[in-house]
Each structure stands twice: as structure tokens, then as C-alpha cells.
Amino acid sequence: MENQEFQKLVLEELKSIKEDINKRFDGVDKRFETVDKRFDTIDERFESVDKRLDTIDKRFEAVDKRFDIADERFNAIDECFAELKKGQKEIKGEVKSLRKDIISVERLTAKNYSDIVELKAIRG
């Protein structure tokens, strides 16, 4: 075998190996493209999940605001009840004082009637 023939054989074998390697790289490239597409799909899904979580966060914030408003209202109601109880105690004290005064007036009125009856008896 001559040198030129040997070089042709080697060249053809190298071309064959090159074509085989290129086919393998093409296959690897296709697999990477498939993996990239899958990652793109995963990214889209994560974006969708992120949007949903953002929506949920906004809803929770709205619920928190509503609870804050409800807490403020309950605090205001508690303050009103405290004022009402204070007023009720004051009224009870005043009613007791008025009862004592009325009893005193009734006693004096009874004493006056008694005195009037005695005076009429003396006159009479």
C-alpha cells in the first residue's frame, strides 16, 4: 500500500469518524434543546405559581386589613362598654342618693302630717 492510498484511507476513516461525532453532537444538541424546552416549561410554571402566590399574598393582606378594622371596631365597642359601665355605676350611685333623699322627704312629710294632725286636734 502506498502512502497516498494510506492517507486516503485514513482521511476517509477520519471523515467517517467526524460524521459519526457530528451525528452524536447533533443528538446531544437535540437533547439539550429538549431539556431547554422542559426548563422553559418549568420556568413558565414557576412564573404562574409566583403570580398565584402574589394573588394569595394580596388577598391575605386584604384579610389582614379587614381584621385590623374589626379589631379597631371591637376596641371601640369595648371602650363604649367601659364608659357605659362607668356611667351605670354613676347612675346607681345617684339613684341610691335620690332614694335616700326621697326617704328623707317622706319622713319629713309624714312628720309634717303628724304635726298638722296634732295642731288640728289642738284647735279643734
Phi and psi in degrees as a GROMACS rama.xvg file:
@    title "Ramachandran Plot"
@    xaxis  label "Phi"
@    yaxis  label "Psi"
@TYPE xy
-87.2264  165.842  GLU-2
-63.3248  -40.4508  ASN-3
-67.2427  -39.8359  GLN-4
-66.2712  -41.0843  GLU-5
-62.2774  -42.2956  PHE-6
-63.9435  -39.6402  GLN-7
-63.6844  -43.9656  LYS-8
-62.1045  -44.3749  LEU-9
-64.7425  -42.538  VAL-10
-61.8666  -44.2851  LEU-11
-64.1956  -40.815  GLU-12
-65.539  -41.3017  GLU-13
-64.0775  -39.4758  LEU-14
-62.8593  -41.0985  LYS-15
-63.8789  -44.3436  SER-16
-63.2793  -41.7879  ILE-17
-61.2343  -45.5916  LYS-18
-61.8236  -40.7198  GLU-19
-64.2103  -44.194  ASP-20
-64.0522  -41.8793  ILE-21
-62.0062  -40.4343  ASN-22
-63.3787  -42.0245  LYS-23
-64.126  -43.4762  ARG-24
-63.0172  -38.7003  PHE-25
-60.2368  -42.4259  ASP-26
-63.0111  -42.809  GLY-27
-63.9968  -42.8334  VAL-28
-58.5525  -43.6781  ASP-29
-63.0126  -40.637  LYS-30
-63.5472  -42.4638  ARG-31
-62.6573  -38.9215  PHE-32
-62.0226  -41.7723  GLU-33
-63.5736  -43.7642  THR-34
-62.7053  -42.4133  VAL-35
-60.4981  -42.4168  ASP-36
-62.6622  -40.773  LYS-37
-63.6231  -43.0772  ARG-38
-63.2491  -38.6785  PHE-39
-60.8066  -43.3888  ASP-40
-62.105  -43.7002  THR-41
-62.5948  -43.1661  ILE-42
-58.8459  -44.1213  ASP-43
-61.5043  -41.4735  GLU-44
-64.7112  -42.1881  ARG-45
-63.8302  -39.2  PHE-46
-61.3248  -41.0186  GLU-47
-63.8452  -43.2567  SER-48
-63.4982  -42.1586  VAL-49
-59.8218  -42.9214  ASP-50
-62.5286  -43.0285  LYS-51
-63.8417  -41.5681  ARG-52
-64.7889  -38.2163  LEU-53
-61.1205  -42.7842  ASP-54
-61.9947  -43.7298  THR-55
-63.3078  -41.9064  ILE-56
-59.1508  -43.8587  ASP-57
-62.7706  -40.8707  LYS-58
-64.7673  -41.928  ARG-59
-64.0433  -38.0689  PHE-60
-62.8153  -41.0912  GLU-61
-63.9641  -41.7137  ALA-62
-64.5211  -42.1612  VAL-63
-59.1106  -42.7043  ASP-64
-62.029  -41.9144  LYS-65
-63.4497  -40.624  ARG-66
-65.1306  -38.2068  PHE-67
-62.1553  -43.363  ASP-68
-63.186  -43.3589  ILE-69
-61.9593  -41.6007  ALA-70
-61.0968  -43.073  ASP-71
-60.8433  -42.6524  GLU-72
-64.7871  -44.3549  ARG-73
-63.138  -38.5294  PHE-74
-63.3141  -41.5399  ASN-75
-63.6476  -41.3797  ALA-76
-63.7164  -42.3979  ILE-77
-60.3264  -41.7771  ASP-78
-63.0697  -40.8402  GLU-79
-63.0335  -43.2641  CYS-80
-62.5209  -40.2346  PHE-81
-62.4185  -43.214  ALA-82
-64.978  -40.6303  GLU-83
-63.1433  -42.4853  LEU-84
-63.8294  -40.6527  LYS-85
-62.7762  -46.2549  LYS-86
-62.2152  -39.0409  GLY-87
-62.4114  -42.0125  GLN-88
-63.7109  -42.0348  LYS-89
-62.438  -43.2642  GLU-90
-64.3562  -41.7864  ILE-91
-59.169  -43.2382  LYS-92
-62.3746  -43.4769  GLY-93
-66.0902  -39.2658  GLU-94
-63.6127  -42.3081  VAL-95
-61.0371  -43.1085  LYS-96
-63.2506  -42.6159  SER-97
-63.9139  -39.2116  LEU-98
-61.3889  -44.0598  ARG-99
-60.6243  -44.2459  LYS-100
-62.5113  -43.3081  ASP-101
-64.0297  -41.0161  ILE-102
-62.1971  -41.7807  ILE-103
-62.4294  -42.862  SER-104
-63.4148  -42.7157  VAL-105
-62.0724  -41.0471  GLU-106
-63.7182  -45.1132  ARG-107
-64.3493  -39.4649  LEU-108
-64.6673  -42.4611  THR-109
-62.8263  -42.1287  ALA-110
-63.1794  -41.9686  LYS-111
-63.1239  -42.3793  ASN-112
-61.3324  -39.3897  TYR-113
-64.4037  -43.8607  SER-114
-63.7981  -39.6521  ASP-115
-64.1083  -41.3337  ILE-116
-63.7635  -41.6008  VAL-117
-65.6903  -41.7786  GLU-118
-64.3064  -39.8628  LEU-119
-64.6287  -35.9851  LYS-120
-68.1876  -37.5295  ALA-121
-70.7081  -37.7898  ILE-122
-73.5028  -34.3617  ARG-123
